[in-house]
Amino acid sequence: MAEETVKTGEKNKAKTGNEVVIAIKGLKKSFGKKHVLKDINLEVKRSENVVVLGRSGTGKSVTIQCIVGLLRPDGGSLKVFGDEVAEMSDKELKQLRIKIGFLFQSGALYDSMTVRENLEFPLTRVLKLKDQGEIDKRVEDALTSVGLLEAIDKLPSDLSGGMRKRAGLARTIIVNPEIILYDEPTTGLDPITSREISDLILSIQKKYKTSSIIITHDMECARIAADRMLIMDDGVFIAEGTFEGLHKSKNKTVEAFFKDIL
Amino acid sequence: MAEEIAIPGWKKWLEGIGDQVEFFFKFFRNIFTGGFEWSEFVRQCYEIGYRSMMLVGITSFIMGVVLIVQLRPTLVAFGAASMLPKTLSVSFIREIGPVIIAIICAGKIASSIGAELGSMKVTEQLDAMEVSGANPLQYLVVTRILATTIMVPILSVIGDLIGLFGGFLALNLRDNMSFSLYFTKVVGSIDFSDFLPAFVKTIFFGFAIGFVGCYKGFHSNKGTESVGIAANSAVVTASLWIFVIDAIAVQVTSLLFYK
């Protein structure tokens, strides 16, 4: 396997600052005999959007599931805000999760609740807010941010794929997370809606100063949202750089991703 | 992504037992930690109790009618037709009512809980709840298990009453017995040792139905087929548990009340 690391220019270094919010060193994760993550090394700085590209089954989603504590790594170090995730108690993990938003591929809206109730859920259950006026305001603000205020009283089954992703994103940002992990945010959407979601990711980064890891196959999404990109293959990152930098790469796997990009 | 590896059957079985024990203790720990989800609990009581009332009522009514129609020729042959209300009430309240109603509830409620939670797992709603910092066990599991534990005994009592009423109507198809006489005979033939053990075992039936439904849904695999498997497995396992609990309850009751 080629493990050439392509380092390219860092156009956004000044913009993103230097505080490391996620630090991963030598991360390993296996499922039975299948070694999904072999040696993952990654640092994400404050207010930085990092896009991770890779073929299906290379371990991208597993990496972000380890970050949020849904999966326990087999080896290596994974620190978020300087604390080792694997060593956290349930209470500490819960506190950490309040600071991390996670947008699932499907949106993962609670389908027995309306959009309003979906957004109220983390406010009342996690942040334990009691003031209905404040809850209503935060729900409306979050939905306005994603342009979905008109669907506030609809059930998830009444929403289109793009609307569900927007609602999922609104539920993610409503608790003001410092980090957002996006698991294939534009998969299954038409090109126009994909672009809208990609623009939304960028605007959320600018508005809320969030750090993000965006798992995607969508090159247009990567072009719009990425401050920095990493290419994953067979459980390791094989290339790192900006969109423009990686576009010029001669690495075969990297070239394959940029094949159709002019 | 994750490649399944072959695990020996006995190891899988032991892991399953371990998971169930862990789930059992997590359920109890979550009742007493954090805030209780009252609104979800009330909603579940409505969904589980009120929405099952019609099915339980119709089935119990038919059971009461059928029992009288079946019992009558035998008792008449022995010149014991007057024993029909007593025979029906004792058999219905002690055994037939609670077990049949629990089996119906296993079919309706355990499958519905298994499918609902299984579908939430497949669509990553359980993961979403967990990564948001909320506690899916507290919100989804505790409320459902407590709701079934409370509502199945209530449904059972209602079913018993409707079944006995069905018996009264069936009795009057051939015989002529006033409601007050029938009611007096029924009440006079039942004592504390008939009603209490039957009621207590329905609490265990309710717990088993809720627990199995939640466990199967919560531990279903990721894939649409898993939702069906979770629902089916919840019904089969809950029904089996109902008979096991009933067998134990009968032994305990006979030791305590019918020496």
Interface residues (C-beta under 8 A of the other chain):
Chain A: F31 G32 K33 K34 V36 S56 G57 G59 S61 V62 V68 G69 L70 K94 Q95 R97 I98 I100 F102 F104 Q105 S106 A108 L109 Y110 D111 F121 P122 R125 V126 G168 R171 V175
Chain B: M1 A2 E3 E4 I5 M120 T123 E124 Q125 D127 A128 M129 E130 V131 S132 G133 A134 N135 Y139
